[in-house]
């Protein structure tokens, strides 16, 4: 399957609806197709997905794909970062003298988004008493600044995003059901990086490597297959964002080293693996277990991952060593080390 690289077309005038998103997986192709299909609509949209999957990128794609709004503002608001006492001033705006410290007229986020798109990130973090205020504005499509009696008509498209189950929250009464159904006219669910699969991990990693290299006036002739394979094998709890961070670190290191030297690159992958784990995250070991884990790992590395030699050095049997490797998930690190070594012919 071909790589999607800014190639999904908006349905009206052919301009790109997707900017900066690369993918090979079918699940992402399907999502980007839907984004292009609905980009030119004014219907409110809700983007669902885990942290780091790229929800704002989809929101910007919907904005850029709208023929009438792409030249207007894209106003991004983190709903979880607004202090409770400033909600009305930040969203609705205020007039000079409306309260102590209001030294100038101020247009709130709702007015700032006129003619464009209002992106409300982390919508699920908005408290119930603020939700009702937002709902009223969305229903009336007007806003009145604090200190004013004159309403201002609003013309924006609303795109919201969350990593929470808003529908479940609505059923439990922790999120307003009427606001949920007002926002979720169109639903887009972003898959996790694990759902996207190895091919997407590889293409994202390689794309970021080249981007960092170009930014620093460098160019990678090629990326070794063993590195791409190991990157694809790892899991990323932080999804695309975490993979991008790893790619940037490795790109900088490779430029400094001047080569894809496994002895330098592999420890970086191991450290990443140890911090993030390969399933649901690293186990929180007790102090004694952590000390034993480090001791076993040090002996394994010192003895080239040969179990018989390592077991003898530790004074235990091979069976006990294997049990400890399983307990501390060290066999996964062995796979990482031996896999690259085989690729390099070492």
N, C-alpha and C positions, 0 to 999 in steps of 0.2 A: 504493500500500500504506500502511496506517495506521501511525502511529508507535507502537512498543511503549514505553510509559512506565509502568513498574510495573503492568503489566496481565496478566502471565502468572500463571495461577492454580496453586497447589499442588493435587495430585490428591486430597487427602483432605478438608480442611475449608474450602477456598476462600481461605485467607489468601494474600497475595502471596508468590510464590517469588522474584521478581526485585525488587530494590530499587535504584533509582538508575541503571538501565541504560536508555538510550534507543537506538532503532534503527529503521531503515526497511528495511534490506536483507534479502533472503530468507535469506541464509546465517546472519544473526543470529537471525531468526525461528525457523529450524530448530534452532539451538543452544538458544535459550531454551525452546523446546518440550520438548527432551530434558531440560533441567535441571528443568523442572517435572515431567516424567514420573518422573524418578528421585530427586527431592528427598527423598521420604519413605522411601527405602531406607536400610538400615544398611551397604550394600556400600561398600567402600573405593573411592575415586575418584581419578583422575589427570587434572589439567587441563594441557593442553599449549598453548603459545603463545609468540610472541615477547615480548620485554620491552615493557612498557607497554600490552599489549592488554587488561588487566583480569582477570587470573587470580584475584586475591583476591576480586574482586566476584562471580565465579561461585562460588567457595568459600563466600562468605557467603550467596549465594542458595540453595545446597544446604542450608546450616545453617538459614536462616530458613524454608525450605520443609518442614522435617522437623517433623511435629506433636509428636513426643516430645522433640526436642532444641532447638527454637528458643528455649526459655526457659533453656537451660543455657548454659555458657560457650562462647565461640569463642576458642580459644587459637591465636594466629598465631606461628609460629616461622620465622625465616630461617635455614635450615640452613647457609648459607655464612658466617654471622656468629658462629658459636659456636667459641671457641678449643678446640683439640683436648683440652687438659688439663681442660676444664670440661664436656665432653660428658656424662659419666655423672651429674655433680652436677646439671646443668641439666635433663636429660631424666628421670632416675630419682629425683632428690631425695636428701637426706641427713639424717642424724640429728645432733643436737647432739653435738659432740666427735668426729665421724667423721674429721675432719682439721683441721689448723691453720686457724683462721679460721671453722670451722663453729660459730658461737656460738648458733645456734637450729636447731630442726627446719625442714626446707624441703621442700615438696612440689614435685616436678619437673613439667615440662610435661605428662607423661603423666597424672599424677594430677590436675593442674589442669583437664584437659579432661574429666574424668569427668562424664557426664550431658550432654555437648555434643559439640563438634567440635574435633578437633586438625588444624590446617592447617599442613602442612610445605611452606613455600615454598622454591624453589631446591633441591629434593631431590637433583638431580644433582650438587650441590657436596659432598655428604656423602662423606667418605672411606670406602674399602672396609671398614676395620677397625671403623668406627662403624656401617656398614650392617648388619653381622652382629649387632651388639648390638640394634639396632632391630628387626631381623627376629625375633629370639628373643622379644622382648616382644610383638610382633604375633601370633606363633603361640601363645604361652602366655596372653596377655591378663592377665598379672599383672606387677607390678614390685616390686622390693625396693630400698628406699632404701639408700644407702651407710651403713654402720654399723649396719644392722638385719638381722635374720634372718627377719623376718615379711613375707611377700609381701602385696601389696595388689591386690585384683581391679580390673580396669580395664573401664570401659564408656564408650567414645567412638567416634565415627565418624571415620575417617581420610580426609582430603582432602589430596592432595599436588599440587604444581605445579612445572613446570620449563619452561625454554626450550630444553632440550637433548634430544637423541634418545636417550632411555634404552634403548629397545629395541636400537638400534645399539650403544650402549655395552655393553649386556649381551652382545651377540654378540662384541664385542671383548674382553670380560673386564674392562672398566673400571667396570662397575656390576653388582651381583649380580643374576643372572637370577631367582633365587627371590624376591628382594625386589621386583623389577619386577612379576612376575606376582601377587604378594601385594597390591601397591598398585593395579595397573591393572585392577581388576575392571570398573569403569566408566571409559570414556575420553571426555573432552570436549576438542575442539580449538578453540581460539579463533582466528578468522581475523585476519589483519593488517588495519590500517585501509584499506590499498589494496584488499584483497579485499572489504571491506565496501562500498567505493565512495563516490561523491560525495554521495549522499543522506545517508548516515550522517555524513559529515564536516560537512555543513551543519547537521544537527539537533543534533549534539553541540556544535558551535561556538555555535549560537544558544542552546542550553540553558545553557551555561556563561556566556555573556554576561549572560543574564537573572539567573542565580544570583548572579553577582558584583554586578550592579546592585542587586538586592534586598538583598543583604548590606550595601550602602552607602547604603541608603535612596533609591535611584535607580530609574528605570524607562526602558527603551528603547521608544519607540513602535513602531519597526520597525528592521530591519537592512537596509541597502541590498543590492539584488540583486548589484551588482558585487563587493561584499565577500564575500558568500557564494560567488560563483562563483570568485573567486581563492583563497579558503580551500580550496575543494573541489579546485582544480587542483593545489595543492601536494602534495608527498609528505612523509610524516612517518615518519622512521626510528624515532622513539620512540613511534610509534603513538598511541593515545588519550591517553596521558599527555602527549606532546609537544603535541598539538592543544589539550588543556586549558590547558597553560601559555601557548600563544599566545593563546588566547581571553581568558585573565585579563589578559594584558598589554594587549591591545587594548581590553578593557572599561574598564580603569583609564584608559587614554589618552583614550578617547572621552568619558568622564565629565569628565576634566580640560579637554578642548578644548570640550566642550559641543555637539559636532556630529560627524557622520561626514565630516570634511574629508579628502578623498583626499590632499591634499598632506601631511597629517600621518600618516595611516594607512598609505599605500602604502610609505613608507620602512621602516616596521616589517616589512611583509610581505617587502620586498626583503632586509632584513637576515636575516630568518629563512630566506629562499630561499638566500642566499649561504652561510649557515652549514651548512644541511642538504642543499643540492642538490635535484635533482628526480628522481634515480634511485637509485643506490646510495650517494650521498653526494658531498660536494664533493671534487674532485681536489686532491691535495696538490701545489700548484704549487711550482716552484723559486722562489728569491728574485727572479731576473730575470723569470720569467714573471709572478709576482705583481705586480711593479712595472708591467709592461706592461699587464696586465689592468686595474689601477686607472687607468692613464693613458687607456686606450681607453674605459673606462666613464665616466670624468669628462668626456671630450669628447662622448660620446654624450648624456649627460644635459645638458651645457651647450648642445648644439645640438638639443635636443628630439628626439633619436633619428633625425634626418635624416641618412641615410648619406652622401649626396653632400657635404653641408657638413662632416660629421665627417671624412670621408676627406681632404678638402682641408685641414682644420685639422691633421691628422696627417701630411700630406704623402705619402699612399699612395693607391692606387686603390680604387675601391669593391669590386672583387673581393678584394683583399687584406684590406680591412676586414671583409668578410663571412667570410673564412677565420678571421680573428682572433676574430670574434664566435662562430663555431662552436667554435673551439678552447677558448675560455673560457666557453662556454655563455651568452654575453651576450644572444643572441637570445631566450632564455627570459625574461630580465628585461625585454626590450623588449615581449614579449607581455603581461607583467604590467602594465607601465606603460600601454601603449596600450589594453589591454582595459578598465581602469578609466576611462581618459580618455573612451573611447567611451560607456561607461555613463553618465558624468556629463555628456556632451555637450560636453566640452572639446576 
